[in-house]
Amino acid sequence: MMSRILGVSEQFPKFSIPAVVSLEHGKEFAEISNETMKGRWSVFFFWPMDFTFVCPTEIAEFNKFYKQFLDRDTDLYGVSTDTKYVHLAWRQHHEDLKNLQFPMLADNTKNLSEELGILHPTDKVPFRATYIVDPEGVVRWVSVNDLSVGRNVKEVLRTLDALQTDELCPCNWEKGQATIK
């Protein structure tokens, strides 16, 4: 039985999770928590597990658009239930992951994934869930894909843009287009 997925308008759970933040010896790890994201927009994207095939394509794509998230005053966090040591090994050995600009959170206790309700009922790994969280820690958008289907990073950016207008945005709205007054 799967738990209920945390949804829009709910408070993002309290957490404190180790993360890989660098490949520089002695500076590889940091603790990321609600305090880290306080007062800023945040995007959390979860993947099932390291050393797989679809996951690095998504991680690399988020990294490719990293500056665009920063331009929107938004922090980006990648998360799986692997340990920080597995994340570090994957980053060190996968060419597309060596220059990541955002933290890879290690939810190996699965506490955050469980609180969000995004663990696959039998495989016990996270679905490909994406959360946009506002500066007050409130979930403003959730998208969850099955394990086998990668997500669209441009759609995450488009939705973030729409949320940040704080106005009514029509179907297929993109940044620069008129909102509904």
C-alpha positions as CSV (number, residue, x, y, z in Angstrom):
1,M,0.0,0.0,0.0
2,M,1.4,3.3,-1.0
3,S,1.1,6.4,1.2
4,R,-0.5,9.6,0.0
5,I,1.8,11.8,-2.0
6,L,2.4,15.2,-0.4
7,G,0.6,17.8,-2.5
8,V,0.3,21.4,-3.5
9,S,-0.3,23.9,-0.6
10,E,1.2,21.6,2.0
11,Q,4.4,22.3,3.9
12,F,7.5,20.6,2.6
13,P,8.7,18.2,5.4
14,K,11.4,19.1,7.9
15,F,14.7,17.3,6.9
16,S,18.4,17.2,7.4
17,I,20.3,15.1,4.9
18,P,23.9,14.5,3.9
19,A,24.8,15.6,0.4
20,V,27.6,15.4,-2.1
21,V,28.5,19.0,-2.9
22,S,31.9,18.8,-4.5
23,L,34.6,16.4,-5.8
24,E,37.3,18.3,-4.0
25,H,39.0,16.1,-1.4
26,G,37.9,17.0,2.1
27,K,35.0,19.2,0.8
28,E,32.8,16.5,-0.8
29,F,30.0,16.4,1.8
30,A,27.6,18.9,3.5
31,E,24.4,18.7,5.4
32,I,21.4,20.1,3.6
33,S,18.2,21.0,5.6
34,N,15.2,23.2,5.6
35,E,17.4,25.9,7.0
36,T,19.5,25.7,3.7
37,M,16.4,26.5,1.6
38,K,14.8,29.0,3.9
39,G,13.6,32.2,2.2
40,R,14.4,30.9,-1.3
41,W,12.5,29.1,-4.1
42,S,13.6,25.4,-4.3
43,V,13.3,22.6,-6.8
44,F,13.7,19.1,-5.5
45,F,13.9,16.3,-8.0
46,F,14.1,12.6,-7.0
47,W,15.4,9.7,-9.0
48,P,15.2,6.0,-8.3
49,M,18.8,5.0,-7.9
50,D,22.4,5.8,-8.9
51,F,24.3,3.8,-11.5
52,T,21.3,3.4,-13.8
53,F,20.4,4.6,-17.3
54,V,17.6,7.1,-17.3
55,C,18.7,8.9,-14.1
56,P,22.0,10.4,-15.4
57,T,20.2,11.8,-18.4
58,E,17.9,13.8,-16.1
59,I,20.6,14.8,-13.7
60,A,22.8,16.1,-16.6
61,E,19.8,18.0,-18.1
62,F,19.0,19.7,-14.8
63,N,22.7,20.6,-14.6
64,K,22.6,22.0,-18.1
65,F,19.8,24.4,-17.0
66,Y,21.3,25.1,-13.6
67,K,22.1,28.8,-14.4
68,Q,18.5,29.3,-15.5
69,F,17.3,28.1,-12.0
70,L,19.8,30.5,-10.3
71,D,18.6,33.3,-12.5
72,R,15.1,32.7,-11.0
73,D,16.5,32.8,-7.4
74,T,15.9,29.1,-7.1
75,D,18.1,26.4,-5.6
76,L,18.2,23.0,-7.2
77,Y,18.5,19.8,-5.2
78,G,18.8,16.3,-6.6
79,V,17.8,13.4,-4.3
80,S,17.8,9.6,-4.3
81,T,17.9,7.0,-1.5
82,D,21.5,6.0,-2.2
83,T,24.2,6.9,0.4
84,K,26.5,9.9,0.0
85,Y,29.3,7.5,-0.7
86,V,27.5,6.0,-3.6
87,H,26.6,9.5,-4.9
88,L,30.3,10.4,-4.7
89,A,31.5,7.3,-6.5
90,W,28.9,7.8,-9.3
91,R,29.9,11.5,-9.7
92,Q,33.6,10.5,-9.8
93,H,33.0,7.8,-12.5
94,H,30.3,9.2,-14.7
95,E,31.5,11.8,-17.2
96,D,28.1,13.6,-17.3
97,L,28.0,14.0,-13.5
98,K,31.6,15.2,-12.7
99,N,30.7,18.9,-13.0
100,L,27.4,19.0,-11.2
101,Q,26.6,22.4,-9.7
102,F,23.9,21.4,-7.3
103,P,23.9,19.0,-4.3
104,M,23.1,15.4,-4.6
105,L,21.1,14.6,-1.4
106,A,21.4,11.1,0.1
107,D,18.1,10.1,1.6
108,N,19.4,6.7,2.5
109,T,17.2,6.5,5.6
110,K,14.3,7.0,3.1
111,N,12.6,9.3,5.7
112,L,12.1,12.3,3.3
113,S,10.9,10.0,0.5
114,E,8.5,8.3,2.8
115,E,7.1,11.6,4.2
116,L,6.6,12.8,0.7
117,G,4.8,9.5,-0.2
118,I,6.9,8.9,-3.3
119,L,8.5,5.5,-2.6
120,H,7.6,2.8,-5.1
121,P,5.4,0.3,-3.2
122,T,7.5,-2.8,-4.0
123,D,10.9,-1.5,-5.1
124,K,11.2,1.0,-2.2
125,V,13.0,3.6,-4.4
126,P,11.6,7.1,-5.1
127,F,9.5,7.7,-8.1
128,R,10.8,10.4,-10.4
129,A,9.1,13.2,-8.3
130,T,9.7,16.9,-8.7
131,Y,8.7,19.5,-6.2
132,I,8.7,23.3,-6.5
133,V,8.7,24.8,-3.1
134,D,8.2,28.5,-2.4
135,P,10.4,30.6,0.0
136,E,8.0,29.9,2.9
137,G,8.5,26.1,2.4
138,V,5.1,25.5,0.8
139,V,4.8,23.0,-2.0
140,R,3.5,24.9,-5.1
141,W,3.9,22.2,-7.8
142,V,4.3,18.4,-7.8
143,S,5.0,16.1,-10.7
144,V,5.5,12.4,-10.3
145,N,6.6,10.0,-13.1
146,D,6.8,6.3,-13.1
147,L,10.3,4.7,-12.7
148,S,10.9,4.2,-16.4
149,V,9.9,7.7,-17.7
150,G,12.2,10.7,-17.5
151,R,10.9,14.2,-16.8
152,N,11.0,17.4,-18.8
153,V,13.3,20.0,-17.3
154,K,12.0,22.8,-19.5
155,E,8.5,22.2,-18.2
156,V,9.8,22.5,-14.6
157,L,11.3,25.9,-15.5
158,R,8.1,27.0,-17.3
159,T,6.0,26.1,-14.3
160,L,8.5,27.9,-12.0
161,D,8.2,31.0,-14.1
162,A,4.4,30.9,-14.0
163,L,4.4,30.4,-10.2
164,Q,6.8,33.3,-9.7
165,T,4.6,35.7,-11.7
166,D,2.0,35.3,-8.9
167,E,-0.6,36.0,-11.6
168,L,-3.1,33.9,-13.6
169,C,-1.2,32.1,-16.4
170,P,-3.2,30.5,-19.3
171,C,-2.6,27.1,-20.8
172,N,0.9,26.8,-22.4
173,W,1.9,30.1,-21.0
174,E,5.6,30.9,-21.3
175,K,7.8,33.6,-19.7
176,G,7.4,36.9,-21.6
177,Q,3.8,36.2,-22.6
178,A,0.8,38.1,-21.2
179,T,-0.8,36.8,-18.1
180,I,-4.6,37.1,-17.4
181,K,-5.5,40.3,-15.6
